Amino acid sequence: MSASPFFEAAERVVREAFDSDTVRRGSRGEWLADGWGAIDQLGLFQALIAEEQGGLGIAYPDAADTLWLAGYWAVPLPLAEAMLGAALLSRAGLSAPSGPAILAPSDLTHLRKEQKRDGWLVEGNAARIPWARSATTIILTAEIDAQPKIIALPVGSCSIVGGCNLAGEPRDHISFATILPASSVGDMDQGRSAVHTAAAVLRTVMIAGAAQRLLDMTLIFASEHQQFDGPIAKFQAIQQNLAVLAGQAALCRAAADMAAHALFVPGGQVTVAMAKARVGEAAALAAHVAHQVHGAIGFTGEYDLHLYSRRILAWREECGSEAQWHDIVGQACLDEPEGPWTLITCHGGVA
């Protein structure tokens, strides 16, 4: 990954703040205020905000690299949603709210809005918002008269129904009907589809981090676990599994890097679609192989492997499933005048 000073500082903070016990607490729905404060103090949530607007002005690929750490260390906090949401608010000229501000999934948000003399009437619902119960503000995206809008919705205006994903991370459903001041609604310079694509890049990078952690854990286990007077890593079948796992982890990393660098390139959505779909498939295979090498111990709650494998299986369905992104790739192939081969080679497709 990146060797930038910011990445190295983030790695130190994350490694110290999120040990196995802390991750388990977060996976039970506990809000890790100390960990959130440490990351906030680092400036991660201002990473994508321009320097002239008080942020760090870090390029998107470099900022995305820090989310690789969230996957590698299984950070049970909505870092991606907070970082992207803060950048969208800043670009729309809205003030940053105090406390955790979490971006809702744009593809799972449904609302009706009507402009009033003293603000906006907003009502609707949004599903599977990470940690909505612990946020102070939910950031929504919408189309109003064909103009992309961003809305800063106070959590106090919402009714929340709790839920969680396969990894135990909160994924809450909210409903709302309230009047917001004009200062809570701003214009976006990109549509909801672009926001959805940007979120998919961050989730792809997180999956790649978790896949690398599976590989590292499995290599250590295979070299240390003794069976028949030697480490199991000496057996050809285990070596084959390790080779498959290493290949899938490398594929995840390459595809995540490709997606992060393609986001703002014309036609980049197709590249992101390829990456998100392929990384989901590869990481799921990596999780399967890692558990196969570990055997029974890998399925126990006391062993840490599931902290990463369950996140991979949960994250592959978030920010667009493989089926949804495959549809985009397939449609792009049909629309390409020179055929799918030109599309794949031009977009650096991941086999």
N, C-alpha and C positions, 0 to 999 in steps of 0.2 A: 504494500500500500504506500501512500504518500509518506515522504520523509520530512514534511514541512514542520516547522516549529510548533504550529498550531495543532497538528495531528499528534505530535509527541506529547504536548501538554495535555491534550484530551485523553490520550492513552493512560497517562499517569493518574489523572483524576478518576477515570472510569475504573481502572484496575484497583484503585484503593477504595473506591466508594461502593463497589458492587461485588462483594465476595459471594460465595455460594449461599450462605445463610440469608444474606440480604436479598438476593434474587428470589429465593424461596418465599420470603415474606411478601415481596412484590407480586409474586405469582399467585398469592392468596388474596390479592386485591388491596393490600395495604399501601397507602400512599407514602412513598419514601421521600419525605420532605428534605432530609439532609442531602440525599443524593441529588435531588432536583436543585437545591440551593448551590451545591458545588458546581454543577454543570452550568447553571445560570451565571454564577460568578466567573466562570471561564469565558463566557461570552458566546457559547454555542448558538443560542437562540438569535443572536444578532449577526451570525456568520454571513447570511445572504443579503443583509441590508447594506446599502451603499455607505461608504465612509462619510460622505457629505451629509448623510441623514443619521449619523451617529452609530452606524454599524461597523462591521469589520471588513466588508467589501471583499469577501473571499469568493473566488470563482466556484461555480456550481460543482464541477468535478471534485475540487479539493474539499468543499464543504460536505459533499456526499461521502467522501472517504471517512469522515469522522463517524458517519452512521454505520460504517462497516464495524466499528468498535461496539456499537450497540448490539449488533448481531453476535459478534465474537464473545462478548461478555454477557449476553442475554439480559441486557438492561431492561428492567420492567417499568419503563416510563415512556410517555409519548413524545420522544425527542424529535422524530421526523415531523410529526404534525405541528409541534410548537415552532420548529425552525422555519418550515415552509409558511406557516400561518403568519408569523411575525414579518416575513419578507413581503407577503401579499398585502398586509395592512400598511406597511411602510410605503410600498409603491403606490397604494391608493391614497396616500396622504392622511391616513387615519392615525390617531394617537395610539401608542401601545398601551393596552390595559394593564392594570396591576394584577399580579397573580398569574397562574397558568392559563394561557390562551391556546385552545386546541382547535385545529382545523378539522371540520367534519368531512367525511368522504363525500366528494362532489357527486358521485354516481348514486348515492343513497340518501340524498337530500331532496325533499319535496316541500315546496312552500308556495303560498300565495302572498302577494305583496301589493299594496295600494298606497300611493302617495297621498298624504294628508297635509293640511295646512301647516301643522306643527311637527311633521315628521313622516314616518312610514308605519303603516299597519302591516305587520308581518305575522303570518300564522302558517303552521305546517308541522313537519316532523323530519327527523333525521335519524338514521339507524347506524349501529355499530361504531359509535364514536369512542375512540380510545380515552378512557379515564374521564369521561364527562362528569362523573360524580365528584371528581376532585378538582375540576377546573373552576375558574372564575368567569371565563368567557368562552363561548363557542363561536368559532369563525365559520360562517356559512358563505357559499358562493351561489349566485343566482343569475338569471337572465331577466332583465326588466326592460321592456320595449326594445328588445334585441341588443341591449347594452349589458355587458357583463358587470355584475355588481358584487361587492364583498360586504358582508354584514357582520358586525361585532355584536353578538347576542349575549347579554348577561345570563349566567346560569340561573340566577334568581328568578328569571322570567320563564323558566322551563319546568316541565314535569319530567322526571327521569325514571326510567325503568332499567334496572341493572341487568347486565348480562356479561358474558365472558367468552373468550375464544378458547381454542383447544389447549392453549398453554396456560390458561387461567388468568390471562390479562383482561381487565375490564373492557368490555365493548358495550356501551350503553345506548339505549334508545331514548330520544327526547321528543317531546311535543311542546308546542308553544303557540301563543296568540297574544301579541303585545304591540304597543306603539313605541317605536324607537325614534330618538332624535335624529335629525339629519346628519349629525356628527358621527353617528354609528354606521352609516351607509356610505360607501365610496365606489368610485368607478375603477374597474380593473382594465389593464391594457392587454389582457388575454382572456380567452373564454374558459368555461368550466372544463372543456376537454383538455386544454393545455395544463390546467391545474391537476387534473386526474393523471395525466401523463407524468408530470413532475413528481407527484407522490409515488407513482409506480417505480420511478427510478430509485428513489430512496428506499423503498421496500425491497427492491432487487438487490441493492447494496447490502442491506441488513441480512438478507437470506445468504448472500455470499459469505458474510462474516461468520454466520452460524455454521455453514458448511465447512469452513476452514477449521472451526473449533472441533467439529466432529472428527475431522481427519487427525488433528493433533492428539485428541484424547484416544483415538483408536490406535494410532501408532505407538503411543506410550503403553497402552494396555497390552497390545500384542507383543511388545518387546519385553514386558515384565511378567506377564502371566505364564506360569510354568505348567506344562503338560507333557507327560512321557519324557521326563528328564531333560526338558529344554523349553525355551520360549516358543509360544505357538506361532510366532512370526516366521519360524524356520520352515513351516509346512507350506507346501505349494498352494494348497487351496486358500489358505489365509493370505499368502502373498498375492494371489490373484484378486482377492477381495480388496486388499489394500491398494492395489494398482487401480482398480475400478473406482474406489473412493477418492484416491488422489486425482484421478482424471476428472471426476465430476466436480470436485472442489475447485480445480483449476479452471474448468469451464465456467463455473459460477463467477469466479473472479474476473475472467476475461469479458464475459457478457455484461457484468455490472459496470466495468470500466467503459465498455463500448456504449452502453446506454447513457451514462453520465456525460460523456463527451458529445453525444449526438443530440442531446435534448434541444439545443437552440440552433441546430443545423436544419435548413429546409428539408422537409420530409423526415425529420427525426423521429416522429411518432412511430413510424413503421419499425425503425431500429429498436426503439424502446419496447415495442410490442414483441418483436422477436426475442429480445433479451429477457423480458419478464416471463414470457411463456416458457422459454427454454430453461431458465434458471429454476423455475418452479419444478419442472420435471427432473432436472439434474439433482437438485437438492433433496427431493423426495427419494430418489434412488440412493443418494449418499446416506440419508438417514436409515434406509432399509439395510444397507450393507454394514453400516456402523453397528447397528443392533445385532446383526447376524454374527459379526466378529466377536462382540462382547458376550453373546450367549445370554443366559438367564439373568446375570447380574445387571445387564443393561436395561432391563425392564423394571427393576426395583425402584421404589421411590427414593431410597436413600442414596442411590448412585446418581451423579449429575447428568448423565447422558441425555435423559429425557428433557432437561431444561432447554436443550438446543434442538433436539429432534421434534419436539412438540411445537416449538416456535416456527420451525421451518414449515411444518404441515399447516399451521394456522396462517402464516404470512403468505403462503402461496395462493391463498384464496382472497387475500385482501388487495385493495388497489387494482382490482380486475383479476379475474381468474384466468387460467391458461386458455380456456375455451373462448373467453371474451377477446383476449389479445390475439388468439389464432384467427378469429373472425376478421380482425383488422388486417392482419398479414394476408389472409386469403383474398380479401377484397382488393387490397393493393396489388396483388399478383394479377387478378382479373383485369384491373384497370391499367396495368402497365402495357403500353402499346407494343413493346419489344419482347414481352413475355417475362415469366418469373425469374429466369436466370439473370437477366439484367438487373432486376430489382434486388435480388439476393446479393449479387456481387457489389452493387453500388452502395448497399447498406451494411456491408460487412456481416452478413448473416452468420448466425451461430449454428453449426451443424449438430 
